[in-house]
Amino acid sequence: MERLLFKPRSRFLKVKCSQCDNEQIVFERPASNVKCRVCGKTIVKSTGGKGKVFGEIIEVYS
C-alpha cells in the first residue's frame, strides 16, 4: 500500500529585528502582526497569507 506524505505549506522563521538586533522565531503566515519582544517594533505584518517581514531572516525551519 502506497502512502502519500504531504509537506507543510508554511514554515517558522528566525528573524532578526532591524532596530535592536533581537532574534526570535515567528510563524511565516501570522494571523496578526508580530512585534519584537524587546523593543516592540513590528517585525512581521499579517497580510492574509505570507507575512511581510521587516527584518533579516536568519534561518528557516521547515
C-alpha positions, 0 to 999 in steps of 0.5 A: 500500500502506497502512502502519500506524505504531504509537506507543510505549506508554511514554515517558522522563521528566525528573524532578526529585528532591524532596530535592536538586533533581537532574534526570535522565531515567528510563524511565516503566515501570522494571523496578526502582526508580530512585534519584537519582544524587546523593543516592540517594533513590528517585525512581521505584518499579517497580510492574509497569507505570507507575512511581510517581514521587516527584518533579516531572516536568519534561518528557516525551519521547515 
